[in-house]
């Protein structure tokens, strides 16, 4: 199932999830639950609440002379080398596969990188000619849609539901769409569902991109947060295919990996032609990553101890989710990422109820999804919970969610049969 439409860049508020969430909730005071001590808890945004290592501040202070200098848009040699070496270690890449001066570009996070990439790659629509297409999953990260709107491209989505493994099936799209496609994105682990693409799925998409000559952007910003097995990367697949980087760009960030969302530091790696052109776009309209930030980023890419600690915290949070919510909801522990995609029957109603009664802020799945002409929205039934706090506070939030959405649970007993999601939805009217 696909959707095809254009997004008016002057009406971005109509699909921007957090603008919509504020419109839904901010007219009500936050509810106060005795379970939370009356304090609101925000699970709506994927912002890690743990702190990055102390050495981040030390590195920024040590490089403070760089605050007076404009950074090169491409990135410092040290930062690009550290990024390249991390990729080689993480994915066991051959030394000759990547050249930091040709295949990498520093960017202030994957969000900005993806936006400037779309502006660079999506061609200007020509009078009398079909518009270029930007393929994306449905549901999806809102920046994909915003970038398509800014570039004037047609948004074409491929639905990602439980039946499809929460991943899009681009290969099944009509040839007429594939022939017009200029850019495609695959997020793995996916946001919001946490699904991970197999090497076979990644290879299939790379071959599809080369057959129809479009660029595929692999958004791997959640790659270091996983439950059991480290997710496969496009780079591992490319190495097995001979190391050719054409038609492929890969995006990584320190925001999730290192709990450094405020640092605004990441990189794009891949096809030399597009790396060069995106760099030019950034030179014209973007701001390079400040030199002291790159110094801290260099150190972060070189350190794995803090990443392992973060990963353990998120694994414990998902264990709690299964323990606390599992008796009453169909909890699907994601393969990667730190978000729980929870079927509650009516996501918007659940989000409003949680805020008004308990001060728990969650994101309705419908706000991350595109509604088709038939009225179907794959996110309607869901809420996204960003489990970004320490386990103690996460447990409190999850207990509160269970208490509010299934208030008769204690009477039935913890081991009672899970009610159908439609029954839960009936409690939300």
KETORRO-962922 format. One line per 5 residues: their letters; for each residue x, y, z of C-alpha. Coordinates in nm, 2 decimals. Layout:
N
a) X:Y:Z ~ ...
***
This chain:
429
xxxxx) 0.00:0.00:0.00 ~ 0.14:0.34:-0.10 ~ 0.05:0.71:-0.07 ~ 0.14:0.98:-0.32 ~ 0.11:1.35:-0.25
xxxxx) 0.29:1.68:-0.22 ~ 0.34:1.87:0.10 ~ 0.30:2.24:0.11 ~ 0.62:2.38:0.26 ~ 0.41:2.67:0.41
xxxxx) 0.20:2.42:0.60 ~ 0.46:2.21:0.76 ~ 0.27:2.25:1.09 ~ 0.00:2.02:0.95 ~ 0.23:1.72:0.96
xxxxx) 0.51:1.82:1.21 ~ 0.44:1.57:1.49 ~ 0.54:1.79:1.79 ~ 0.35:2.09:1.66 ~ 0.05:1.87:1.64
xxxxx) 0.11:1.72:1.98 ~ 0.13:2.07:2.14 ~ -0.20:2.16:1.97 ~ -0.36:1.84:2.11 ~ -0.22:1.86:2.47
xxxxx) -0.12:2.21:2.57 ~ -0.48:2.33:2.61 ~ -0.49:2.11:2.92 ~ -0.29:2.12:3.24 ~ -0.07:1.82:3.30
xxxxx) -0.25:1.56:3.51 ~ -0.11:1.46:3.84 ~ -0.07:1.10:3.93 ~ 0.03:0.97:4.27 ~ 0.25:0.72:4.10
xxxxx) 0.47:1.00:3.96 ~ 0.46:1.23:4.26 ~ 0.26:1.47:4.05 ~ 0.55:1.54:3.81 ~ 0.51:1.52:3.43
xxxxx) 0.72:1.27:3.24 ~ 0.79:1.33:2.87 ~ 0.82:1.01:2.67 ~ 0.73:1.18:2.34 ~ 1.07:1.29:2.22
xxxxx) 1.37:1.07:2.14 ~ 1.61:1.27:2.36 ~ 1.84:1.07:2.58 ~ 1.83:1.17:2.94 ~ 2.16:1.02:3.04
xxxxx) 2.47:1.24:3.01 ~ 2.76:1.20:2.77 ~ 3.10:1.11:2.91 ~ 3.27:1.38:3.12 ~ 3.55:1.40:2.87
xxxxx) 3.32:1.58:2.62 ~ 3.34:1.90:2.83 ~ 3.71:1.85:2.87 ~ 3.77:1.82:2.49 ~ 3.55:2.12:2.42
xxxxx) 3.74:2.33:2.67 ~ 4.08:2.21:2.54 ~ 3.98:2.32:2.18 ~ 3.81:2.64:2.29 ~ 4.04:2.86:2.07
xxxxx) 3.84:2.72:1.78 ~ 3.52:2.91:1.88 ~ 3.66:3.22:1.70 ~ 3.70:3.03:1.37 ~ 3.46:2.94:1.10
xxxxx) 3.48:2.56:1.06 ~ 3.53:2.40:0.72 ~ 3.20:2.27:0.60 ~ 3.35:1.93:0.52 ~ 3.49:1.88:0.87
xxxxx) 3.84:1.87:1.03 ~ 4.09:1.60:0.93 ~ 4.09:1.46:1.28 ~ 3.72:1.43:1.30 ~ 3.68:1.27:0.95
xxxxx) 3.96:1.02:1.02 ~ 3.80:0.92:1.36 ~ 3.47:0.87:1.18 ~ 3.63:0.66:0.91 ~ 3.82:0.45:1.16
xxxxx) 3.51:0.39:1.36 ~ 3.33:0.27:1.05 ~ 3.62:0.04:0.97 ~ 3.62:-0.11:1.33 ~ 3.25:-0.13:1.37
xxxxx) 3.18:-0.30:1.03 ~ 3.52:-0.47:0.96 ~ 3.57:-0.28:0.64 ~ 3.88:-0.31:0.43 ~ 4.13:-0.02:0.47
xxxxx) 4.10:0.08:0.10 ~ 3.72:0.11:0.10 ~ 3.68:0.46:0.24 ~ 3.89:0.78:0.19 ~ 3.81:1.03:0.46
xxxxx) 3.88:1.32:0.23 ~ 3.65:1.20:-0.05 ~ 3.38:0.98:0.11 ~ 3.29:1.15:0.44 ~ 3.13:1.48:0.54
xxxxx) 3.08:1.62:0.89 ~ 2.72:1.74:0.96 ~ 2.54:1.87:1.27 ~ 2.34:1.55:1.32 ~ 2.16:1.32:1.08
xxxxx) 1.85:1.55:1.08 ~ 2.04:1.83:0.92 ~ 2.24:1.60:0.70 ~ 1.92:1.44:0.56 ~ 1.76:1.77:0.50
xxxxx) 2.06:1.91:0.31 ~ 2.10:1.58:0.12 ~ 1.74:1.61:0.00 ~ 1.79:1.97:-0.11 ~ 2.10:1.86:-0.30
xxxxx) 1.98:1.54:-0.47 ~ 1.61:1.61:-0.55 ~ 1.61:1.79:-0.89 ~ 1.40:2.10:-0.96 ~ 1.06:2.00:-1.11
xxxxx) 1.04:2.11:-1.48 ~ 0.73:2.26:-1.64 ~ 0.52:1.99:-1.80 ~ 0.73:1.71:-1.66 ~ 0.65:1.48:-1.37
xxxxx) 0.80:1.59:-1.04 ~ 1.09:1.39:-0.88 ~ 0.99:1.13:-0.62 ~ 1.12:1.09:-0.27 ~ 1.05:0.74:-0.14
xxxxx) 1.01:0.70:0.23 ~ 0.85:0.45:0.48 ~ 0.51:0.50:0.64 ~ 0.54:0.57:0.94 ~ 0.85:0.78:0.92
xxxxx) 1.08:1.04:1.07 ~ 0.92:1.38:1.00 ~ 1.23:1.53:0.85 ~ 1.20:1.31:0.54 ~ 0.87:1.47:0.46
xxxxx) 0.98:1.82:0.55 ~ 1.28:1.78:0.32 ~ 1.06:1.66:0.03 ~ 0.84:1.97:0.08 ~ 1.14:2.21:0.08
xxxxx) 1.27:2.05:-0.24 ~ 0.93:2.04:-0.41 ~ 0.94:1.66:-0.46 ~ 0.65:1.42:-0.46 ~ 0.63:1.21:-0.15
xxxxx) 0.56:0.85:-0.21 ~ 0.54:0.62:0.09 ~ 0.55:0.24:0.13 ~ 0.36:0.12:0.43 ~ 0.55:-0.04:0.71
xxxxx) 0.33:-0.25:0.93 ~ 0.36:-0.56:1.14 ~ 0.28:-0.77:0.83 ~ 0.58:-0.62:0.65 ~ 0.81:-0.66:0.94
xxxxx) 0.77:-0.28:1.00 ~ 0.99:-0.21:0.69 ~ 0.89:-0.07:0.35 ~ 0.89:-0.28:0.04 ~ 1.02:-0.04:-0.22
xxxxx) 1.08:-0.32:-0.48 ~ 0.71:-0.38:-0.51 ~ 0.64:-0.02:-0.62 ~ 0.52:0.05:-0.98 ~ 0.79:0.10:-1.23
xxxxx) 0.65:0.44:-1.32 ~ 0.73:0.56:-0.97 ~ 1.07:0.40:-0.95 ~ 1.17:0.56:-1.28 ~ 1.09:0.90:-1.13
xxxxx) 1.26:0.84:-0.80 ~ 1.56:1.06:-0.72 ~ 1.60:0.98:-0.35 ~ 1.49:0.70:-0.12 ~ 1.54:0.65:0.25
xxxxx) 1.57:0.34:0.47 ~ 1.59:0.39:0.85 ~ 1.74:0.08:1.02 ~ 1.68:0.04:1.31 ~ 1.36:0.21:1.21
xxxxx) 1.20:0.51:1.38 ~ 0.94:0.46:1.53 ~ 0.92:0.07:1.53 ~ 1.28:-0.03:1.59 ~ 1.28:-0.28:1.30
xxxxx) 1.62:-0.39:1.15 ~ 1.68:-0.46:0.79 ~ 1.85:-0.78:0.69 ~ 2.16:-0.78:0.47 ~ 1.94:-0.93:0.20
xxxxx) 1.69:-0.64:0.23 ~ 1.97:-0.39:0.22 ~ 2.14:-0.55:-0.09 ~ 1.80:-0.56:-0.27 ~ 1.75:-0.19:-0.21
xxxxx) 2.11:-0.10:-0.33 ~ 2.06:-0.30:-0.65 ~ 1.72:-0.13:-0.70 ~ 1.88:0.21:-0.66 ~ 2.14:0.13:-0.92
xxxxx) 1.89:-0.02:-1.16 ~ 1.68:0.30:-1.16 ~ 1.97:0.54:-1.08 ~ 1.84:0.70:-0.76 ~ 2.03:0.76:-0.43
xxxxx) 1.94:0.55:-0.13 ~ 2.00:0.72:0.21 ~ 2.05:0.47:0.49 ~ 1.96:0.64:0.81 ~ 2.15:0.44:1.08
xxxxx) 2.14:0.69:1.37 ~ 2.01:0.42:1.60 ~ 2.26:0.15:1.50 ~ 2.44:0.14:1.83 ~ 2.13:0.08:2.04
xxxxx) 2.00:-0.28:2.00 ~ 1.86:-0.57:2.20 ~ 2.06:-0.88:2.11 ~ 2.24:-0.86:1.77 ~ 2.41:-0.56:1.62
xxxxx) 2.22:-0.43:1.32 ~ 2.37:-0.48:0.97 ~ 2.49:-0.17:0.80 ~ 2.48:-0.08:0.43 ~ 2.86:-0.06:0.45
xxxxx) 2.89:-0.43:0.55 ~ 2.68:-0.52:0.24 ~ 2.87:-0.28:0.02 ~ 3.20:-0.44:0.13 ~ 3.06:-0.79:0.03
xxxxx) 2.95:-0.64:-0.30 ~ 3.30:-0.53:-0.38 ~ 3.32:-0.19:-0.21 ~ 3.16:0.03:-0.47 ~ 2.98:0.32:-0.30
xxxxx) 2.78:0.45:-0.59 ~ 2.42:0.55:-0.53 ~ 2.46:0.50:-0.15 ~ 2.49:0.75:0.14 ~ 2.50:0.64:0.51
xxxxx) 2.41:0.87:0.80 ~ 2.54:0.84:1.16 ~ 2.51:1.06:1.46 ~ 2.64:1.09:1.82 ~ 2.29:1.20:1.95
xxxxx) 2.16:0.86:2.03 ~ 2.49:0.66:2.05 ~ 2.65:0.89:2.29 ~ 2.36:1.07:2.46 ~ 2.48:1.39:2.29
xxxxx) 2.18:1.52:2.12 ~ 2.27:1.88:2.21 ~ 2.62:1.84:2.06 ~ 2.48:1.84:1.70 ~ 2.75:1.62:1.56
xxxxx) 2.74:1.34:1.30 ~ 2.86:1.25:0.95 ~ 2.75:1.13:0.61 ~ 2.96:0.87:0.43 ~ 2.93:0.72:0.08
xxxxx) 2.92:0.81:-0.29 ~ 3.20:1.06:-0.36 ~ 3.00:1.25:-0.62 ~ 2.71:1.32:-0.38 ~ 2.94:1.39:-0.08
xxxxx) 3.10:1.66:-0.28 ~ 2.77:1.81:-0.39 ~ 2.62:1.80:-0.05 ~ 2.93:1.98:0.09 ~ 2.87:2.26:-0.16
xxxxx) 2.51:2.29:-0.05 ~ 2.63:2.32:0.31 ~ 2.89:2.58:0.21 ~ 2.61:2.79:0.06 ~ 2.33:2.75:0.32
xxxxx) 2.45:2.56:0.62 ~ 2.68:2.59:0.92 ~ 2.97:2.36:0.97 ~ 3.02:2.17:1.29 ~ 3.21:2.40:1.53
xxxxx) 3.57:2.30:1.58 ~ 3.54:2.24:1.96 ~ 3.24:2.02:1.89 ~ 3.43:1.82:1.64 ~ 3.71:1.77:1.89
xxxxx) 3.46:1.62:2.13 ~ 3.31:1.42:1.85 ~ 3.65:1.28:1.76 ~ 3.69:1.15:2.11 ~ 3.34:1.00:2.12
xxxxx) 3.39:0.80:1.80 ~ 3.71:0.66:1.96 ~ 3.54:0.54:2.28 ~ 3.31:0.24:2.31 ~ 3.28:0.20:2.69
xxxxx) 3.01:0.47:2.73 ~ 2.81:0.32:2.43 ~ 2.80:-0.02:2.60 ~ 2.68:0.13:2.92 ~ 2.40:0.32:2.73
xxxxx) 2.30:0.00:2.55 ~ 2.27:-0.18:2.88 ~ 2.04:0.09:3.02 ~ 1.80:0.07:2.72 ~ 1.80:-0.31:2.73
xxxxx) 1.69:-0.29:3.10 ~ 1.42:-0.04:3.01 ~ 1.27:-0.28:2.75 ~ 1.28:-0.56:3.00 ~ 1.07:-0.34:3.23
xxxxx) 0.83:-0.26:2.95 ~ 0.78:-0.63:2.89 ~ 0.73:-0.70:3.26 ~ 0.50:-0.41:3.33 ~ 0.30:-0.36:3.01
xxxxx) 0.33:-0.72:2.87 ~ 0.04:-0.86:3.08 ~ -0.21:-0.61:2.92 ~ -0.06:-0.51:2.59 ~ 0.10:-0.69:2.30
xxxxx) 0.45:-0.56:2.37 ~ 0.70:-0.61:2.08 ~ 1.05:-0.55:2.20 ~ 1.23:-0.39:1.90 ~ 1.55:-0.52:1.76
xxxxx) 1.70:-0.17:1.78 ~ 1.65:0.18:1.90 ~ 1.50:0.30:2.23 ~ 1.13:0.35:2.13 ~ 0.84:0.12:2.20
xxxxx) 0.58:0.12:1.93 ~ 0.27:0.02:2.13 ~ -0.07:-0.08:1.99 ~ -0.33:0.08:2.22 ~ -0.62:0.09:1.97
xxxxx) -0.65:0.47:1.94 ~ -0.32:0.65:1.97 ~ -0.45:1.01:1.97 ~ -0.71:0.93:2.24 ~ -0.45:0.74:2.45
xxxxx) -0.20:1.03:2.43 ~ -0.47:1.28:2.54 ~ -0.58:1.06:2.83 ~ -0.23:1.00:2.96 ~ -0.16:1.37:2.96
xxxxx) -0.48:1.48:3.12 ~ -0.49:1.22:3.38 ~ -0.13:1.16:3.47 ~ 0.10:1.41:3.30 ~ 0.26:1.14:3.08
xxxxx) 0.35:1.28:2.74 ~ 0.36:1.03:2.45 ~ 0.35:1.07:2.07 ~ 0.05:0.94:1.88 ~ 0.16:0.71:1.60
xxxxx) -0.08:0.89:1.36 ~ 0.14:1.20:1.39 ~ 0.43:1.01:1.24 ~ 0.24:0.86:0.95 ~ 0.07:0.95:0.62
xxxxx) -0.30:0.88:0.57 ~ -0.39:0.72:0.24 ~ -0.68:0.81:0.01 ~ -0.87:0.52:0.16 ~ -0.84:0.67:0.50
xxxxx) -0.59:0.42:0.64 ~ -0.31:0.55:0.86 ~ -0.07:0.28:0.98 ~ 0.00:0.47:1.30 ~ -0.36:0.53:1.41
xxxxx) -0.36:0.25:1.67 ~ -0.02:0.32:1.82 ~ 0.17:0.55:2.06 ~ 0.55:0.59:2.05 ~ 0.72:0.57:2.39
xxxxx) 1.08:0.70:2.40 ~ 1.23:0.50:2.69 ~ 1.51:0.74:2.75 ~ 1.52:0.78:3.13 ~ 1.70:0.57:3.38
xxxxx) 1.53:0.24:3.47 ~ 1.38:0.36:3.80 ~ 1.19:0.65:3.64 ~ 1.11:0.44:3.33 ~ 0.94:0.19:3.56
xxxxx) 0.73:0.46:3.72 ~ 0.62:0.59:3.38 ~ 0.53:0.25:3.25 ~ 0.33:0.16:3.57 ~ 0.14:0.49:3.53
xxxxx) 0.06:0.42:3.16 ~ -0.07:0.07:3.26 ~ -0.28:0.22:3.54 ~ -0.43:0.49:3.32 ~ -0.50:0.30:3.01
xxxxx) -0.62:-0.02:3.17 ~ -0.75:0.10:3.51 ~ -0.92:-0.23:3.60 ~ -0.60:-0.43:3.56 ~ -0.53:-0.46:3.94
xxxxx) -0.88:-0.60:3.99 ~ -0.83:-0.86:3.73 ~ -0.48:-0.95:3.85 ~ -0.15:-0.91:3.69 ~ -0.17:-1.24:3.51
xxxxx) -0.51:-1.17:3.36 ~ -0.56:-1.24:2.99 ~ -0.46:-0.94:2.77 ~ -0.77:-0.74:2.66 ~ -0.80:-0.68:2.28
xxxxx) -0.66:-0.34:2.18 ~ -1.01:-0.24:2.07 ~ -1.13:-0.29:2.43 ~ -0.85:-0.07:2.55 ~ -0.95:0.19:2.29
xxxx) -1.31:0.18:2.42 ~ -1.18:0.30:2.75 ~ -1.03:0.61:2.58 ~ -1.35:0.78:2.46
***
